[in-house]
Amino acid sequence: MQQNPELNPDQNPQVNPSNQTFINTVPVAGNTPQGSTTQKSAEKSESIVKIVQLIWFVIGFINVVLALRIIFLLFNARSSGFTGFLYNVTAPFVMPFNGIFPVPGQSGYYFDTAALVAIIIYSLATWGIATLIGIISNNEKSA
């Protein structure tokens, strides 16, 4: 004889129409091989997200420094102290893009088109790399 689940708080069986009693069991993450795999997958996803965030942070910092270079050169800031340091640090990032466009300017004031092109190219390259990492990490999950 089965007891009514509402009358006995110690038991919580589910009764189906065929008079069979079932007890709900839910595996806890980490207690089963599937749970540990899911946990490892979640940790891997978190590390991938952190790597992508780090890549975006680095390129964002470079872009800010390049934008400062554009502003300082636009207003003809003297190449001493901080500005000299800034020009020296950003020179390797701008060098591959020198000479693509003519440098418009007059009497020391000029717009650094190479730095602007560098910001655009580095941002697009970073977007492509971050997207590729996302695609690769999603394919590994589905495999």
Residue pairs with C-beta under 8 A, 6 or more apart in sequence:
2 13
2 15
2 19
2 21
3 11
5 11
5 12
5 13
5 14
5 15
12 23
12 24
13 21
13 22
13 23
14 21
14 22
14 23
14 24
15 21
15 22
16 22
27 34
27 35
28 35
29 35
29 36
29 38
29 39
30 36
30 39
41 141
44 137
45 137
45 141
48 133
48 134
48 137
51 133
52 130
52 133
52 134
55 126
55 129
55 130
56 126
56 130
59 122
59 123
59 126
62 93
62 122
63 119
63 122
63 123
65 86
65 89
65 90
65 93
66 90
66 93
66 94
66 115
66 118
66 119
67 115
67 119
68 86
69 86
69 87
69 90
69 94
69 112
69 115
70 111
70 112
70 115
70 116
72 83
72 86
72 87
73 109
73 110
73 111
73 112
73 115
74 109
74 110
74 111
74 112
75 109
76 108
76 109
77 83
79 87
90 115
93 115
93 118
93 122
94 112
94 114
94 115
94 118
96 118
97 114
97 115
97 117
97 118
97 121
98 114
99 114
100 113
100 114
100 117
101 113
101 114
101 117
102 113
103 110
103 111
103 112
103 113
103 114
104 110
104 111
104 113
105 111
